[in-house]
Amino acid sequence: MIDFTLEEIYIFKTCNTTNKNKSIQVLKTYLNTDDSAMKEMVQSVIDKLHKVTEQEFHELINYPV
């Protein structure tokens, strides 16, 4: 499984969806910020989500945080 940081998992979980493509769509809306550090982290999550399998995605959804 691709390594996500705890912060990236928290950001991902704010999407509140069980669909990988929908999660990516929601995360793309987060890129509309002036905070460059936040943009960088969100883009990292998007890039990683593109690479995970559906099984890994569902493991991520159920990751206990």
Stockholm file with secondary structure:
# STOCKHOLM 1.0

chainA/1-65         MIDFTLEEIYIFKTCNTTNKNKSIQVLKTYLNTDDSAMKEMVQSVIDKLHKVTEQEFHELINYPV
#=GR chainA/1-65 SS CCCCCHHHHHHHHTTCCSCHHHHHHHHHHTTCSSCHHHHHHHHHHHHHHHHSCHHHHHHHHTCCC
#=GC SS_cons        CCCCCHHHHHHHHTTCCSCHHHHHHHHHHTTCSSCHHHHHHHHHHHHHHHHSCHHHHHHHHTCCC
//
